[in-house]
Amino acid sequence: MWESDPVVAMRAADAVEKISLQKPALLAPFAGELLGLMAEAEQPELRWHLALLAPRLPLTSVERARAAANLRRYLADRSSIVRTFALQALTDLSAHDPALRDEVVELLHDAARSGTAAMKARARKLLKQLGLH
């Protein structure tokens, strides 16, 4: 994922993200490095995979705050997919950090009103999942 070739980095991120669905514990030793990559990544395809896998990592409260900060920055990305997956990831993180919930609910309401079509759809779905439709 740290590869300078964007195609290789994206494919590696895709593979790691898929692995994290089934075996998130495999990534535990690399949580710090992955959070560092989240902060540095500029490529949208890399960012959206990192956004999806971040909430699957076993994070400490400090690491969770770091991931949330990265995801907040992703909400300003030029890519609608990155912004949409950042909303998903922040919502997923808030399940492990109730302090994030109020902020996430506000972000979801904002996205449901003024986001891209993908963001509006995802925000409505997430608000419904949270019982706040």
C-alpha positions in Angstrom: 0.0 0.0 0.0 3.0 2.2 0.4 4.0 1.5 -3.2 4.6 4.6 -5.4 2.8 2.9 -8.3 -0.8 3.9 -7.7 -2.3 0.8 -9.3 -0.2 -1.5 -7.0 -1.1 0.6 -3.9 -4.8 0.5 -4.8 -4.8 -3.3 -5.4 -2.9 -3.9 -2.2 -5.3 -1.7 -0.3 -8.3 -3.6 -1.9 -6.8 -6.9 -0.8 -6.1 -5.8 2.7 -9.5 -4.3 3.1 -11.2 -7.5 1.9 -9.0 -9.6 4.3 -10.1 -7.2 7.2 -13.7 -8.3 6.6 -12.9 -11.8 7.6 -9.8 -11.5 9.8 -9.4 -8.0 11.2 -7.1 -9.3 14.0 -4.4 -10.0 11.3 -4.0 -6.2 11.0 -3.7 -5.4 14.7 0.1 -5.3 14.6 0.0 -2.8 11.8 -2.7 -0.4 13.2 -0.2 2.4 13.8 1.3 2.1 10.3 -2.1 2.0 8.7 -3.2 5.1 10.6 -0.1 6.8 9.5 -0.8 5.8 5.9 -4.4 7.2 6.3 -2.9 10.6 7.2 -0.4 10.6 4.2 -2.5 9.0 1.5 -3.6 11.3 -1.3 -4.9 8.7 -3.9 -8.7 8.5 -3.6 -8.7 4.7 -4.3 -6.3 4.2 -1.5 -8.2 6.5 0.9 -11.5 4.8 0.4 -10.1 1.3 1.2 -8.3 2.7 4.3 -11.5 4.4 5.4 -13.4 1.1 5.2 -10.8 -0.9 7.1 -10.0 1.6 9.9 -13.1 0.8 12.0 -12.2 -2.9 11.8 -8.9 -2.4 13.5 -8.6 -3.1 17.2 -7.9 0.5 18.2 -7.1 2.1 21.5 -9.0 5.3 22.3 -6.1 7.4 21.2 -5.8 5.5 17.9 -9.6 5.7 17.4 -9.4 9.5 17.8 -6.5 9.6 15.3 -8.6 7.5 12.8 -11.6 9.8 13.3 -9.4 12.9 12.6 -8.2 11.3 9.4 -11.7 10.5 8.4 -12.9 14.0 9.1 -10.3 15.2 6.6 -11.5 12.6 4.1 -15.0 14.3 4.3 -13.4 17.2 2.3 -11.9 14.9 -0.3 -12.7 15.7 -4.0 -13.9 12.1 -4.4 -17.6 11.4 -3.5 -16.7 7.8 -2.8 -14.0 8.8 -0.3 -16.5 11.2 1.4 -19.2 8.5 1.5 -16.9 5.8 2.9 -15.6 8.3 5.5 -19.2 8.8 6.7 -19.6 5.0 6.9 -16.3 4.6 8.8 -17.1 7.4 11.2 -20.5 5.8 11.9 -18.8 2.4 12.4 -16.2 4.0 14.8 -18.9 5.7 16.8 -20.2 2.2 17.7 -17.0 1.8 19.7 -16.8 5.4 20.9 -20.1 6.9 22.1 -18.4 10.3 22.4 -18.3 10.4 18.6 -22.0 9.6 18.1 -23.5 13.1 18.4 -20.9 14.5 15.9 -21.6 11.6 13.5 -25.3 12.0 13.7 -24.9 15.7 12.8 -22.6 14.8 9.9 -25.1 12.3 8.7 -27.9 14.8 8.8 -25.8 17.3 6.9 -24.8 14.8 4.3 -28.5 13.7 3.9 -29.4 17.3 3.2 -26.5 18.6 1.1 -24.1 15.7 0.1 -23.7 14.1 -3.3 -26.3 11.6 -4.3 -24.2 8.7 -2.9 -23.6 10.6 0.3 -27.3 11.3 0.7 -28.3 7.7 0.1 -25.6 6.4 2.5 -26.4 9.0 5.2 -30.1 8.0 5.1 -29.3 4.3 5.3 -26.9 5.0 8.3 -29.4 7.2 10.1 -32.0 4.4 9.7 -29.5 1.9 11.1 -29.0 4.2 14.1 -32.8 4.4 14.5 -32.8 8.1 13.6 -34.5 8.1 10.2 
